[in-house]
Every structure is written in structure tokens, then in C-alpha cells.
Amino acid sequence: MTGPRHADRPLHSEKPLENPDALEIAPGREREAVEGWIPDLARESDLREALEKAFDYRGDVTITTKDGKKLEGYIFDRVSGQALATCFVRILPKDSSQRVKISYADIAALAFTGRDSAAGKSWEAWVRKYWEKKSSGLGDLTLQPESLD
């Protein structure tokens, strides 16, 4: 018996591609290649979009503040609000263990300067490599990940 359709509950008759809950493995979000990118931050929307991409980035970024200071590190947190002054990113500097909080309103420039540590790596590639090694009888096989470097 089917009841009324709710926005968060798809009908069973929907095609699997339209209903990620019906898939065994749902498609992931495609990552953009932003390594080396220096976004133009002319508008507030440009800054917000670039900082969202920086938060998703798996490498270091360099932030230049309006007073000229540069800070390179990994963005591990961000809070978004209505005004730029109420938004901020938190960064782990490359050369320090101190966590630094920077207001969006204080950011003059952003650059994706670090290497994307997971670029080109995927679970499928790792599994394929594992089974190739296992079938050839080579090496000591473990389920530990290889170094990204």
C-alpha cells in the first residue's frame, strides 16, 4: 500500500538513476581541478564560492589579507553567514600548529597553492591495483593505504 508522496520520500516506481536511495552506490560529486587556481574575487559571490571550493580542496591554499599578510595552510572549517563580517574560515598554517580564524571580510586574495593530495586517486584504482598484485602473487598485500606522496 502506498500513502501520500512526501518530498523526502520518492515513489517506488521512480527509476534508480532518479532515486539515489535505490542505488547500491550513489554517484559522487565531481571535483573540480583547482590546483594552482587563483580566483578573481571581484564580487562577494566570487569570494564565497572560492572559499567553498577551498574548504573542499584537499591541499593547502594561500590567503592574502587586506593588510597584506599571507598565510598558507589547510582550511579545515568555515562558517557562512549573511554578511562577510560574520563569515570566517579556520586554517591550519603550514608552518605552525596554531589554528587561525580569518573573517571573509579581511580576505583580499586566495590561491590554491598546495598540491591536491588526493588528485587522481580513487578507490576503484586502489582496488584494481590490489587485485592485480594479489593475482600475480607479488608482494606483501595488506589493506593499508599507500602513501599519497
N, C-alpha and C positions, 0 to 999 in steps of 0.2 A: 504494500500500500504506500502510495506516495502522498505526502502532505504538501502544503504550500511551499513554493520555492523561496528560499531566503537568499539574499545577495551573497552570503558567505558559504552557501551550500549549493553546489552545482547539481543539476539533474543527472541521473544515472545515464541518460541517453546521450549526453554530450560526448563528442569524440575525445579520445585520450589526449590528443595534442592541445585541446582547448581546456583540459582539466588536469593541472599538474599533480593533483592528489591521486589521480588514477594511474599515473606513470610510476614505474619502478624506480627510475632515475629521472628526476626533473631536469630540464636543461638549465645550465647556469647562466649567469650574466657574463657577457663577453667583456673582457678587459681591454681597455684602450692601451696602445703603446705610447706611453707618455714620457718614457725615459729620455732625458735631455731637453724636454719641452720647457720653454719659458713663456707662460701665458700672458696675454695682454690683459691688464687689469683696469681697463678704462672705465668700466661701469661696475656698480655694486654687484649686479648679477654675475659678471665675469669673475669677480673675486670669490663669491660664494661657490660658484661651480668649480673653479680651480681648486679651492680648498677641500671640497668634497672629493675630488679626484685625488688630491694629495693624501687625504685620510685613507682612501682605498689603496694607495700606492704602497708597494712592499719594499721601497727603498728610501734613501734619505732625500730630503728636499732642503733648499736654502731659502730662508725667509729674510728679506731685507726690510727693516722697519723704516718708518718715515723719518726717524732721527739718524738714519744711515748705518745702524748696526746690522751685521749679518749673523745669522745663526743657522748652522747646518745640523740636521738631525732627522729623527723619525717622528712623524706625527702619530701619536697613539690615541688621541682623544680630541673631540671638538664638541662645542655646544653652539647651537644655532638659535638665534632669537630674532625679534622684529628689527631692531636697529643694529648696525655694525658694532656699536659700542657695547652691546650686550652679548655679542658672539665672541668666542675665543677658540683657539687651538692650544693643545698642550703638546709639547715636543720634548723628546729625549735628545739632548745635544750629542753630537758625535764625539766630542772631546770631554764629556762630563756625565756624571750620573745624576745630576740635578735635573728635575723636571721643570720646564719653563712654560708659563702661561702667557700667550700673546693675544691681545684683542685684535679682531679683524680690522677695526678702525685704525690700528697702528701699522698695518702691513702696506708697504709701498710696492714690493715686488716678490715674486715667487718663482723658483726654478726647481725643476726635477733633476737634481744633480747626481744623486746616487744611483748605483746600479740596481735594477729591479731584481731582487734576489730570487724570485720565482719565475722570471721570464723564460718561456719555452719549456718549463717543467710541467708535467701533468701526471695525474695518477695513471692514466692509461699507458703512457710511455714507460713509467716505472714498472708497471705490472708486465708489460711486454718484455722489457729487459730482464726482469726476474725470471720469467718462464723460459726465455732463450738461454740464460745461464743454467737454469735447472736442467733443461733437456740436453744441454751439451755436457753436463757433468763437471763443469768448471767451477772452481772457487768455492769458498765457504759462504753459503747462502743464509742470510738472516732476513728478518722482516724489519730491519732497522733502515731508516732513510740514509741515502748517501749525502755527503756534504754538497751544498749548493755552489761552493767555490771551486 
